């Protein structure tokens, strides 16, 4: 298999590159137990790594459990709960084919380094397996005992073929004959036809047949009572077949159950003895040796193709599968029984995300969140026709998805068409499949402008999409950079160079999230538009660094990773600790996706012990332990889960009352701070600063969506008795709508209306 094709020495070298910085020896020294003298002064015992840090992978599974809890929470609308369960399943799939696969690679070469919490690779794999099995049991219990019965009460039925009335079975049979049968490909397995390649995360059926009396001579198995075939459940048709019931019910039938009921049509003149659904997961972690690759684009294309051959790391089967069929699958796939997961329901619950649409747009609205259309950006005028004039006047902020993504699209579109624009430079990490941003860049190139685009080919699972866009941009005449060797470029920045009456002016858009018009409707991100000269100078040097060999010795406003950002954070945290130690007010507020970096965590612990008040809003992984006496009693950690995915990164340091506020593309993770090109930028405009502080205040006061990390390592929601109920995401929707409404009211007040002469 592809992941094992190199010799052990080279594989070990590759694995070591993938290990997080916190697992390397230098970081381990920094996160070792405090000195005995310090421990005696504080009256506490020396802490082991597991007393100070959570394991990254287990913390991620705890995050996914929080998503599952949203599916279990009947205060959420029913169809939205289905979506939360689908997200839980999708998250778990990706976790296994990337994170668990990477650990399996390490185990295969006897990698001995321990993680931040002091666990070996094998200890991590064992704990992950235990926690995952509990999680999946709860997932399927939620599906079968809560969601499916609740859907029935609303006249929505997810039903197996065998549960249907005969007239509905007839409709399914007709669907099989007309739609499914022509595209199905049953694959017999015998001496001349080996077991076929099974693709990653695809649903399959293994069919057991009576081996006697087979028509084809080469198919005869005189000594065998049973023979087998397998077929892939097609993904070119919806997973659920919709039937309208007699009383306006919505009946949804999984296609695999329709196929199983009609197997006799696929295997004519043969007796079907049984069948079972199964799905495998393969190692999808790309193994790219960028130092040796002559053409990075071709190398990544080749590695993407090799994903289909990756090592099988997991097999999912139904819990009632025939033991003979299971033994056959295990033998053919050569998979360990320890890697088998039996599920009490349909395999691959990601299909639940489609139920909302199948229920109908005009029905069941009470089972959904209230519809949300992003508000017009309050810091821009009613029209965006003169976007460069508006940005030149003052810095402007947009907060997605509460506010529209339109200013970002208009910024690039108008730059492409404006005859005064000379150049556009942009970094792209993830874009949509029909990206209007790309369309504008292509138009700009066709209009003769200098267009430079860094397309990050290593954006996981978007590699092929980005490769396709990179080729189109290059063919249109854009200067395309395919990322940097050894680093992912994760920064979000667009630079527009414009010729104006008073000379050349640079316009910038900097953001916490991707240039993706689709995810901008569900990811919370913040973007800054500015024409500040100091920002523009930094931006020019940043792009020169990406395209050439120029590395700035100093920065005016921007802070970049991997060279400068981590040290910058450490200095700011230490400064707050110094303020606290001298008796002055000190506070840190950080909103991020993940906290993993051992150095940053240690600095936060030191600041907490010095008396700094630290509020962390962390959506996902958190390796820091909060509320530990003598270590982190001044640190609170909350995770917000809701209809939108919290994605923005905000950092606020009190700085003796002067309050430094930053936005960034980076989390506090080794991969962001040590192995990615990231950007952090200050917010200086008073109105923009007020907006950021408002966002933080709302989220820190959330009592509905916030999950608090307790010292026992578990997350809990607040007891609402005696507390004001506040859903931060709903409140931010309200504030965005209110800001636009207030702007129109103000405009009406400023209008001059001539008085009418008296009669």
Secondary structure, 3 states (H helix, E strand, C coil): CHHHCCCHHHHHHHHHHHCCHHHCHHHHHHCCCCCHHHHHHCCCCCCCHHHHECCHHHHHHHHHHHHHHHHHCCCCCHHHHHHHHHHHHHHHHHHHHHHHHHHHHHHHCCCCCCCCCCCCHHHHHHHHHHHHHHHHHHHHHHHHHHHHHHHHHCCEEECCHHHCCHHHHHHHHHHHHHHHHHHCCCEEECCCCCCCCCCCCCCEEEEEEECCCCCCHHHCCCCCCEEEEEEECCCCCCCEEEEECCCCCEEEEEHHHHHHHCHHHHCCCCCEEEEEEEEEEECCCCCCCCCCCCCHHHHHHHHHHHHHHCCEEEEEEECCCCHHHHHHHHHHHCCCHHHEEEECCCCCHHHHHHHHHHCCCCCCHHHCCCCCCCECCCCCCCCCCCHHHHHHHCCEEEEECCECCHHHHHHHHHHHHCCCEEEEEEEECCCCCCCHHHHHHHHHHHCCCEEEEEECCCCCCCHHHHHHHHHHHHHCCCEEECCECCEEECCCEEEEEEEECCEEEEEEEEECCCCCCCHHHCEEEEEEEECCHHHHHHHHHHHHHHHCCCCCCCCCCCEEECCCHHHHHHHHHHHHHHHHHCCCCCEEEEEECCECCHHHHHHHHHHHHHCCEEEEEECCCECECCCCCCCCCCEEEEEECCCCEECCEEEEECHHHCCEEEEECCCECHHHHHCEEEEEEECCCHHHHHHHHHHHHHHHCCCCCEEEECCCCCEEECCCCCCCCCCHHHHHHHHHHHHHHHHHHHHHHHCCCCCCCCC
